[in-house]
Amino acid sequence: MVPEIQHGLFEHYLPYKEAAEEGIEMGGSFPPIADSVEVWSHVKPAHVLIETLKGEWRVEIAFTTDWDVEHTVAAIYADWRFIELNGSVRGI
């Protein structure tokens, strides 16, 4: 799960990095992250949600990030298959 999550987190980070490089104010200091492995020092676990949805087990592993302080970002799995990295999930 780690490679999928860190890749998704890094993909989520890149538009914020581009905006910061263009001079758009990001609401504080912006972390320089060179590759997907480096995301882990800039995220904190927020929650894990395990539930059934339409007969499938669904797992949501959510994080807060240093680059997007307004949203909780989550890796979504259905029956242990990676579905998406959602950039705006409910905080618990």
NUTISE-191770 format. One line per 4 residues: number of its first residue (from 1); their letters; for each residue y, z, x of C-alpha. Coordinates in Angstrom, 3 decimals, always signed. Each point is the difference from the previous one (the first is absolute). Layout:
NUM = A = Y:Z:X | ...
This chain:
1 = MVPE = +0.000:+0.000:+0.000 | +2.352:+0.736:+2.892 | +0.517:-3.620:+1.133 | +0.787:-1.186:-3.550
5 = IQHG = +2.391:+2.864:-0.653 | +1.871:-0.238:+3.293 | +0.297:-3.779:-0.357 | +1.341:+0.424:-3.536
9 = LFEH = +2.458:+2.680:+1.084 | +1.252:-2.193:+2.838 | +0.410:-2.969:-2.365 | +1.984:+2.315:-2.309
13 = YLPY = +2.165:+1.082:+2.964 | +0.942:-3.498:+1.223 | +2.564:-0.932:-2.719 | +1.734:+3.347:+0.557
17 = KEAA = +0.091:-0.685:+3.747 | +1.515:-3.439:-0.619 | +2.642:+1.496:-2.294 | +0.880:+2.656:+2.594
21 = EEGI = +0.289:-2.688:+2.698 | +2.410:-1.905:-2.261 | +2.185:+3.093:-0.183 | -0.918:+1.161:-3.497
25 = EMGG = +0.373:+3.790:-0.239 | -3.412:+1.586:-0.450 | +1.145:+3.530:-0.795 | -0.355:+1.664:+3.391
29 = SFPP = -1.732:-0.711:+3.270 | -2.528:-2.803:-0.147 | -3.289:+0.260:+1.911 | -0.858:-2.755:+2.474
33 = IADS = -3.664:-0.929:-0.558 | -1.463:-2.752:+2.175 | -3.443:-0.410:-1.604 | -2.263:+1.299:-2.731
37 = VEVW = -1.575:+2.737:+2.136 | +3.411:+1.665:+0.365 | +0.514:+0.531:-3.759 | -2.031:+3.228:-0.013
41 = SHVK = +2.698:+2.036:+1.744 | +2.463:-1.104:-2.718 | -2.012:+0.804:-3.141 | -1.170:+3.196:-1.658
45 = PAHV = -2.770:+0.340:-2.573 | +1.408:+0.550:-3.496 | -3.072:+0.064:-2.233 | -3.457:-1.373:-0.647
49 = LIET = -0.912:-0.938:-3.546 | -3.590:-0.772:-0.988 | -0.650:-1.112:-3.570 | -1.975:-2.442:-2.085
53 = LKGE = +1.813:-2.941:-1.538 | -1.897:-2.386:-2.256 | -3.293:+1.229:+1.423 | +0.982:-0.442:+3.662
57 = WRVE = +0.785:+2.767:+2.436 | +3.579:-0.318:+1.168 | +1.367:+1.733:+3.086 | +3.699:+0.237:+0.803
61 = IAFT = +0.945:+1.339:+3.436 | +3.756:+0.546:+0.025 | +2.492:+0.548:+2.798 | +3.666:+0.706:+0.455
65 = TDWD = +1.565:-2.074:+2.761 | +2.915:+0.413:+2.380 | +1.274:-3.511:-0.786 | -0.123:+0.103:-3.820
69 = VEHT = +1.032:+3.490:-1.039 | +0.507:-0.958:-3.652 | -3.609:-0.984:-0.736 | -3.529:+1.266:+0.376
73 = VAAI = -2.236:-2.745:+1.396 | -3.728:-0.107:-0.782 | -3.111:-1.854:+1.029 | -1.958:-0.813:-3.162
77 = YADW = -3.777:-0.428:-0.011 | -2.320:-0.883:-2.902 | -3.675:+0.785:+0.569 | +0.916:+0.429:+3.711
81 = RFIE = +1.411:-3.532:+0.262 | +3.590:-0.231:+1.223 | +2.172:-1.377:-2.797 | +3.594:+0.372:+1.197
85 = LNGS = +2.610:+2.090:+1.699 | +2.365:+0.924:-2.807 | +3.558:+0.739:+1.080 | +0.941:+2.176:-2.939
89 = VRGI = -2.578:+2.407:-1.447 | +0.474:+3.213:-1.889 | +0.541:+3.062:+2.116 | -2.098:+3.028:-0.829
